[in-house]
Amino acid sequence: MKVRIGVIYTAKELSLEMADDTDRDALQEQIDSVIGGDAATVWLTEASGRTVGVPADKVAYIEMGSPDDDRAIGFGVK
């Protein structure tokens, strides 16, 4: 599942590839608790093991792709 995070005052967004077995609802609850709580940083770990932290007060948006998204390989038309 892909997760994209927009950061305030930055034109570039962070793009993360989460593990295929990531529970979308649990991830959303984790993010909500961090942004709505006292935590200073949103920490996410990608499928590759890379951990990314974003200051919670600098998150502009978070977009989570569907776990059912098709993964296109090669050339094709959708």
MMTF fields as JSON, N, C-alpha, C and O atoms, coordinates in Angstrom:
{
  "mmtfVersion": "1.0.0",
  "mmtfProducer": "UNKNOWN",
  "numBonds": 311,
  "numAtoms": 312,
  "numGroups": 78,
  "numChains": 1,
  "numModels": 1,
  "chainsPerModel": [1],
  "groupsPerChain": [78],
  "chainIdList": ["A"],
  "bondAtomList": [4, 2, 8, 6, 12, 10, 16, 14, 20, 18, 24, 22, 28, 26, 32, 30, 36, 34, 40, 38, 44, 42, 48, 46, 52, 50, 56, 54, 60, 58, 64, 62, 68, 66, 72, 70, 76, 74, 80, 78, 84, 82, 88, 86, 92, 90, 96, 94, 100, 98, 104, 102, 108, 106, 112, 110, 116, 114, 120, 118, 124, 122, 128, 126, 132, 130, 136, 134, 140, 138, 144, 142, 148, 146, 152, 150, 156, 154, 160, 158, 164, 162, 168, 166, 172, 170, 176, 174, 180, 178, 184, 182, 188, 186, 192, 190, 196, 194, 200, 198, 204, 202, 208, 206, 212, 210, 216, 214, 220, 218, 224, 222, 228, 226, 232, 230, 236, 234, 240, 238, 244, 242, 248, 246, 252, 250, 256, 254, 260, 258, 264, 262, 268, 266, 272, 270, 276, 274, 280, 278, 284, 282, 288, 286, 292, 290, 296, 294, 300, 298, 304, 302, 308, 306],
  "bondOrderList": [1, 1, 1, 1, 1, 1, 1, 1, 1, 1, 1, 1, 1, 1, 1, 1, 1, 1, 1, 1, 1, 1, 1, 1, 1, 1, 1, 1, 1, 1, 1, 1, 1, 1, 1, 1, 1, 1, 1, 1, 1, 1, 1, 1, 1, 1, 1, 1, 1, 1, 1, 1, 1, 1, 1, 1, 1, 1, 1, 1, 1, 1, 1, 1, 1, 1, 1, 1, 1, 1, 1, 1, 1, 1, 1, 1, 1],
  "groupList": [{"groupName": "MET", "atomNameList": ["N", "CA", "C", "O"], "elementList": ["N", "C", "C", "O"], "formalChargeList": [0, 0, 0, 0], "bondAtomList": [1, 0, 2, 1, 3, 2], "bondOrderList": [1, 1, 2], "singleLetterCode": "M", "chemCompType": "L-PEPTIDE LINKING"}, {"groupName": "LYS", "atomNameList": ["N", "CA", "C", "O"], "elementList": ["N", "C", "C", "O"], "formalChargeList": [0, 0, 0, 0], "bondAtomList": [1, 0, 2, 1, 3, 2], "bondOrderList": [1, 1, 2], "singleLetterCode": "K", "chemCompType": "L-PEPTIDE LINKING"}, {"groupName": "VAL", "atomNameList": ["N", "CA", "C", "O"], "elementList": ["N", "C", "C", "O"], "formalChargeList": [0, 0, 0, 0], "bondAtomList": [1, 0, 2, 1, 3, 2], "bondOrderList": [1, 1, 2], "singleLetterCode": "V", "chemCompType": "L-PEPTIDE LINKING"}, {"groupName": "ARG", "atomNameList": ["N", "CA", "C", "O"], "elementList": ["N", "C", "C", "O"], "formalChargeList": [0, 0, 0, 0], "bondAtomList": [1, 0, 2, 1, 3, 2], "bondOrderList": [1, 1, 2], "singleLetterCode": "R", "chemCompType": "L-PEPTIDE LINKING"}, {"groupName": "ILE", "atomNameList": ["N", "CA", "C", "O"], "elementList": ["N", "C", "C", "O"], "formalChargeList": [0, 0, 0, 0], "bondAtomList": [1, 0, 2, 1, 3, 2], "bondOrderList": [1, 1, 2], "singleLetterCode": "I", "chemCompType": "L-PEPTIDE LINKING"}, {"groupName": "GLY", "atomNameList": ["N", "CA", "C", "O"], "elementList": ["N", "C", "C", "O"], "formalChargeList": [0, 0, 0, 0], "bondAtomList": [1, 0, 2, 1, 3, 2], "bondOrderList": [1, 1, 2], "singleLetterCode": "G", "chemCompType": "PEPTIDE LINKING"}, {"groupName": "TYR", "atomNameList": ["N", "CA", "C", "O"], "elementList": ["N", "C", "C", "O"], "formalChargeList": [0, 0, 0, 0], "bondAtomList": [1, 0, 2, 1, 3, 2], "bondOrderList": [1, 1, 2], "singleLetterCode": "Y", "chemCompType": "L-PEPTIDE LINKING"}, {"groupName": "THR", "atomNameList": ["N", "CA", "C", "O"], "elementList": ["N", "C", "C", "O"], "formalChargeList": [0, 0, 0, 0], "bondAtomList": [1, 0, 2, 1, 3, 2], "bondOrderList": [1, 1, 2], "singleLetterCode": "T", "chemCompType": "L-PEPTIDE LINKING"}, {"groupName": "ALA", "atomNameList": ["N", "CA", "C", "O"], "elementList": ["N", "C", "C", "O"], "formalChargeList": [0, 0, 0, 0], "bondAtomList": [1, 0, 2, 1, 3, 2], "bondOrderList": [1, 1, 2], "singleLetterCode": "A", "chemCompType": "L-PEPTIDE LINKING"}, {"groupName": "GLU", "atomNameList": ["N", "CA", "C", "O"], "elementList": ["N", "C", "C", "O"], "formalChargeList": [0, 0, 0, 0], "bondAtomList": [1, 0, 2, 1, 3, 2], "bondOrderList": [1, 1, 2], "singleLetterCode": "E", "chemCompType": "L-PEPTIDE LINKING"}, {"groupName": "LEU", "atomNameList": ["N", "CA", "C", "O"], "elementList": ["N", "C", "C", "O"], "formalChargeList": [0, 0, 0, 0], "bondAtomList": [1, 0, 2, 1, 3, 2], "bondOrderList": [1, 1, 2], "singleLetterCode": "L", "chemCompType": "L-PEPTIDE LINKING"}, {"groupName": "SER", "atomNameList": ["N", "CA", "C", "O"], "elementList": ["N", "C", "C", "O"], "formalChargeList": [0, 0, 0, 0], "bondAtomList": [1, 0, 2, 1, 3, 2], "bondOrderList": [1, 1, 2], "singleLetterCode": "S", "chemCompType": "L-PEPTIDE LINKING"}, {"groupName": "ASP", "atomNameList": ["N", "CA", "C", "O"], "elementList": ["N", "C", "C", "O"], "formalChargeList": [0, 0, 0, 0], "bondAtomList": [1, 0, 2, 1, 3, 2], "bondOrderList": [1, 1, 2], "singleLetterCode": "D", "chemCompType": "L-PEPTIDE LINKING"}, {"groupName": "GLN", "atomNameList": ["N", "CA", "C", "O"], "elementList": ["N", "C", "C", "O"], "formalChargeList": [0, 0, 0, 0], "bondAtomList": [1, 0, 2, 1, 3, 2], "bondOrderList": [1, 1, 2], "singleLetterCode": "Q", "chemCompType": "L-PEPTIDE LINKING"}, {"groupName": "TRP", "atomNameList": ["N", "CA", "C", "O"], "elementList": ["N", "C", "C", "O"], "formalChargeList": [0, 0, 0, 0], "bondAtomList": [1, 0, 2, 1, 3, 2], "bondOrderList": [1, 1, 2], "singleLetterCode": "W", "chemCompType": "L-PEPTIDE LINKING"}, {"groupName": "PRO", "atomNameList": ["N", "CA", "C", "O"], "elementList": ["N", "C", "C", "O"], "formalChargeList": [0, 0, 0, 0], "bondAtomList": [1, 0, 2, 1, 3, 2], "bondOrderList": [1, 1, 2], "singleLetterCode": "P", "chemCompType": "L-PEPTIDE LINKING"}, {"groupName": "PHE", "atomNameList": ["N", "CA", "C", "O"], "elementList": ["N", "C", "C", "O"], "formalChargeList": [0, 0, 0, 0], "bondAtomList": [1, 0, 2, 1, 3, 2], "bondOrderList": [1, 1, 2], "singleLetterCode": "F", "chemCompType": "L-PEPTIDE LINKING"}],
  "groupTypeList": [0, 1, 2, 3, 4, 5, 2, 4, 6, 7, 8, 1, 9, 10, 11, 10, 9, 0, 8, 12, 12, 7, 12, 3, 12, 8, 10, 13, 9, 13, 4, 12, 11, 2, 4, 5, 5, 12, 8, 8, 7, 2, 14, 10, 7, 9, 8, 11, 5, 3, 7, 2, 5, 2, 15, 8, 12, 1, 2, 8, 6, 4, 9, 0, 5, 11, 15, 12, 12, 12, 3, 8, 4, 5, 16, 5, 2, 1],
  "groupIdList": [1, 2, 3, 4, 5, 6, 7, 8, 9, 10, 11, 12, 13, 14, 15, 16, 17, 18, 19, 20, 21, 22, 23, 24, 25, 26, 27, 28, 29, 30, 31, 32, 33, 34, 35, 36, 37, 38, 39, 40, 41, 42, 43, 44, 45, 46, 47, 48, 49, 50, 51, 52, 53, 54, 55, 56, 57, 58, 59, 60, 61, 62, 63, 64, 65, 66, 67, 68, 69, 70, 71, 72, 73, 74, 75, 76, 77, 78],
  "secStructList": [7, 3, 3, 3, 3, 3, 3, 6, 6, 7, 1, 1, 3, 3, 3, 3, 3, 7, 7, 6, 6, 7, 7, 2, 2, 2, 2, 2, 2, 2, 2, 2, 2, 2, 2, 2, 1, 1, 7, 1, 3, 3, 3, 3, 3, 7, 6, 6, 1, 7, 3, 3, 3, 3, 3, 4, 4, 4, 3, 3, 3, 3, 3, 3, 7, 7, 6, 6, 7, 7, 7, 7, 7, 1, 1, 7, 7, 7],
  "xCoordList": [0.84, 0.0, 0.894, 1.864, 0.576, 1.336, 0.733, -0.487, 1.61, 1.205, 1.973, 3.198, 1.23, 1.87, 1.561, 0.424, 2.602, 2.467, 2.894, 4.009, 1.997, 2.318, 2.809, 2.24, 3.857, 4.449, 4.29, 4.55, 3.857, 3.646, 4.943, 6.026, 4.827, 5.936, 6.91, 8.032, 6.499, 7.349, 6.537, 5.446, 7.057, 6.341, 6.407, 5.53, 7.427, 7.614, 6.867, 6.753, 6.354, 5.683, 6.507, 7.33, 6.281, 6.951, 6.094, 4.878, 6.715, 6.007, 6.603, 7.801, 5.761, 6.206, 5.485, 4.306, 6.184, 5.601, 5.522, 6.534, 4.318, 4.1, 4.026, 3.835, 4.175, 4.092, 2.705, 1.716, 2.644, 1.374, 0.344, -0.857, 0.797, -0.136, -0.461, -0.992, -0.149, -0.436, -1.939, -2.681, -2.383, -3.791, -4.104, -3.665, -4.866, -5.167, -5.861, -5.506, -6.838, -7.579, -6.687, -6.771, -5.835, -4.916, -3.921, -3.6, -3.436, -2.499, -3.18, -2.589, -4.413, -5.157, -5.386, -5.263, -5.715, -5.897, -4.591, -4.588, -3.477, -2.171, -1.862, -1.417, -2.093, -1.817, -2.733, -2.278, -4.015, -4.964, -4.565, -4.662, -4.116, -3.749, -2.515, -2.408, -1.587, -0.376, -0.703, -0.293, -1.431, -1.725, -2.67, -2.528, -3.625, -4.566, -4.074, -4.71, -2.966, -2.465, -1.288, -1.112, -0.488, 0.657, 1.963, 2.996, 1.928, 3.164, 3.668, 2.884, 4.965, 5.573, 5.857, 6.023, 5.916, 6.356, 5.499, 5.154, 5.163, 4.497, 5.605, 6.361, 5.714, 6.732, 6.071, 5.129, 6.554, 6.049, 7.237, 8.286, 7.063, 8.116, 7.659, 6.604, 8.473, 8.167, 8.424, 8.994, 7.99, 8.2, 9.692, 10.084, 10.518, 11.961, 12.653, 13.827, 11.922, 12.507, 12.912, 13.255, 12.88, 13.221, 12.143, 10.953, 12.543, 11.613, 11.701, 12.789, 10.526, 10.447, 9.644, 8.576, 10.15, 9.448, 9.14, 9.978, 7.917, 7.49, 6.935, 6.112, 7.362, 6.785, 5.265, 4.771, 4.528, 3.065, 2.433, 1.423, 2.998, 2.407, 2.741, 2.252, 3.555, 3.912, 3.211, 3.408, 2.393, 1.684, 0.538, -0.342, 0.558, -0.517, -1.625, -2.806, -1.246, -2.222, -1.531, -0.309, -2.33, -1.837, -2.808, -4.012, -2.276, -3.088, -2.659, -1.488, -3.621, -3.329, -4.015, -5.225, -3.217, -3.76, -4.509, -4.327, -5.344, -6.095, -5.162, -4.295, -5.324, -4.48, -4.791, -4.042, -5.898, -6.3, -5.846, -6.2, -5.05, -4.569, -3.827, -3.037, -4.094, -3.371, -1.958, -1.722, -1.033, 0.371, 0.689, 0.908, 0.716, 0.981, 2.463, 3.325, 2.738, 4.107, 4.199, 3.349, 5.215, 5.39, 4.488, 4.084, 4.188, 3.38, 1.943, 1.679, 1.035, -0.368, -1.24, -0.775, -2.496, -3.463, -4.506, -5.029, -4.793, -5.83, -7.142, -8.139],
  "yCoordList": [-1.158, 0.0, 1.231, 1.298, 2.184, 3.428, 4.445, 4.548, 5.197, 6.275, 7.512, 7.49, 8.596, 9.861, 10.884, 11.014, 11.609, 12.605, 13.958, 14.119, 14.922, 16.298, 17.018, 16.864, 17.799, 18.515, 20.011, 20.503, 20.725, 22.173, 22.861, 22.493, 23.859, 24.677, 23.905, 24.36, 22.743, 21.95, 21.531, 20.977, 21.789, 21.425, 19.92, 19.357, 19.294, 17.865, 17.074, 17.517, 15.898, 15.045, 13.794, 13.411, 13.157, 11.906, 10.769, 10.765, 9.816, 8.656, 7.407, 7.151, 6.633, 5.439, 4.218, 4.288, 3.114, 1.833, 0.954, 0.441, 0.785, -0.016, -1.497, -1.843, -2.357, -3.805, -4.174, -3.513, -5.227, -5.655, -6.04, -5.907, -6.515, -6.956, -5.86, -6.153, -4.603, -3.491, -3.334, -3.282, -3.258, -3.053, -1.571, -0.748, -1.242, 0.148, 0.872, 2.005, 0.227, 0.858, 1.101, 2.153, 0.132, 0.289, 1.415, 2.184, 1.514, 2.575, 3.932, 4.884, 4.02, 5.283, 5.678, 6.854, 4.715, 5.001, 5.461, 6.365, 4.828, 5.218, 6.664, 7.444, 7.017, 8.38, 9.375, 10.432, 9.047, 9.928, 10.175, 11.301, 9.125, 9.276, 10.152, 10.907, 10.054, 10.877, 12.328, 13.22, 12.578, 13.959, 14.624, 15.812, 13.868, 14.435, 14.432, 15.03, 13.78, 13.651, 14.549, 15.602, 14.109, 14.9, 14.511, 15.139, 13.48, 13.031, 14.114, 14.818, 14.226, 15.268, 14.816, 15.649, 13.497, 12.984, 11.807, 10.934, 11.802, 10.65, 9.759, 10.182, 8.526, 7.58, 6.463, 5.838, 6.2, 5.106, 4.294, 4.848, 2.988, 2.098, 1.431, 0.8, 1.582, 1.006, -0.494, -1.061, -1.123, -2.558, -2.892, -3.979, -1.976, -2.201, -2.081, -2.429, -1.583, -1.409, 0.019, 0.333, 0.887, 2.294, 2.956, 2.804, 3.677, 4.388, 5.876, 6.446, 6.502, 7.915, 8.629, 8.162, 9.747, 10.554, 11.93, 12.554, 12.404, 13.73, 14.443, 13.871, 15.679, 16.407, 16.489, 16.925, 16.072, 15.993, 17.334, 17.375, 18.424, 19.738, 20.265, 21.329, 19.551, 19.966, 19.133, 19.372, 18.156, 17.313, 18.113, 18.593, 18.252, 18.945, 17.963, 18.273, 16.779, 15.74, 14.391, 14.306, 13.335, 11.973, 11.244, 11.211, 10.667, 9.919, 8.458, 8.132, 7.593, 6.162, 5.498, 5.627, 4.779, 4.063, 2.83, 2.345, 2.34, 1.127, -0.078, -0.143, -1.028, -2.224, -3.075, -3.996, -2.766, -3.518, -2.861, -3.318, -1.772, -1.085, -2.047, -2.874, -1.926, -2.763, -2.252, -1.044, -3.155, -2.804, -3.086, -4.236, -2.034, -2.187, -2.457, -1.827, -3.382, -3.692, -3.596, -4.134, -2.923, -2.805, -1.713, -0.782, -1.858, -0.862, -1.342, -2.528, -0.423, -0.795, 0.434, 1.524, 0.242, 1.326, 0.952, -0.162, 1.881, 1.636, 2.167, 2.055],
  "zCoordList": [0.0, 0.0, 0.0, 0.754, -0.825, -0.879, 0.075, 0.205, 0.743, 1.619, 1.18, 1.059, 0.942, 0.565, 1.644, 2.097, 2.045, 3.107, 2.562, 2.067, 2.659, 2.31, 3.552, 4.633, 3.4, 4.527, 4.278, 3.18, 5.32, 5.218, 4.798, 5.255, 3.93, 3.437, 2.558, 2.336, 2.053, 1.176, -0.044, 0.096, -1.224, -2.446, -2.708, -3.362, -2.204, -2.416, -1.357, -0.214, -1.73, -0.76, -0.521, -1.353, 0.623, 0.938, 0.406, 0.596, -0.253, -0.775, -0.137, -0.258, 0.542, 1.252, 0.709, 0.362, 0.636, 0.223, 1.454, 1.932, 1.961, 3.157, 2.789, 1.624, 3.778, 3.554, 3.027, 3.342, 2.23, 1.636, 2.686, 2.452, 3.837, 4.866, 5.885, 6.957, 5.561, 6.464, 6.637, 5.656, 7.875, 8.188, 8.038, 8.841, 7.007, 6.675, 7.831, 8.155, 8.446, 9.543, 10.757, 11.39, 11.082, 12.213, 11.948, 12.854, 10.721, 10.361, 10.482, 10.992, 10.017, 10.106, 11.563, 11.908, 12.42, 13.843, 14.489, 15.325, 14.092, 14.623, 14.247, 15.088, 13.001, 12.533, 13.241, 13.677, 13.358, 14.037, 15.486, 15.973, 16.181, 17.587, 17.748, 18.714, 16.808, 16.893, 16.593, 17.337, 15.522, 15.129, 16.138, 16.428, 16.668, 17.626, 19.057, 19.925, 19.324, 20.697, 20.985, 20.373, 21.93, 22.38, 21.693, 21.928, 20.844, 20.189, 19.237, 18.6, 19.157, 18.336, 16.914, 16.023, 16.685, 15.393, 14.948, 15.743, 13.659, 13.042, 12.498, 11.623, 13.004, 12.561, 11.773, 12.26, 10.549, 9.72, 9.216, 8.888, 9.158, 8.67, 7.384, 7.333, 6.346, 5.033, 5.01, 5.942, 3.92, 3.724, 3.714, 4.137, 3.239, 3.161, 4.505, 4.637, 5.517, 6.839, 7.139, 8.279, 6.149, 6.349, 7.206, 6.929, 8.227, 9.095, 8.802, 8.725, 8.639, 8.3, 9.375, 9.77, 9.846, 10.845, 10.291, 9.64, 10.56, 10.135, 11.361, 12.076, 11.625, 12.748, 12.591, 11.552, 13.615, 13.527, 13.192, 12.49, 13.674, 13.412, 12.013, 11.631, 11.25, 9.886, 8.814, 7.623, 9.222, 8.25, 7.646, 8.36, 6.308, 5.595, 5.238, 5.392, 4.762, 4.422, 4.389, 4.266, 4.503, 4.35, 3.438, 3.692, 2.382, 1.415, 1.467, 1.273, 1.73, 1.78, 0.598, 0.412, -0.204, -1.343, -0.888, 0.228, -1.761, -1.47, -1.522, -2.393, -0.612, -0.675, -1.899, -2.227, -2.574, -3.762, -5.058, -6.145, -4.945, -6.153, -7.056, -6.599, -8.352, -9.33, -9.447, -9.467, -9.522, -9.743, -11.182, -11.563, -11.995, -13.417, -13.651, -13.04, -14.524, -14.9, -16.407, -17.116, -16.904, -18.341, -18.912, -18.216, -20.195, -20.884, -20.957, -21.153, -20.798, -20.861, -20.76, -20.427, -21.049, -20.98, -19.94, -19.936, -19.077, -18.071, -18.532, -17.818]
}
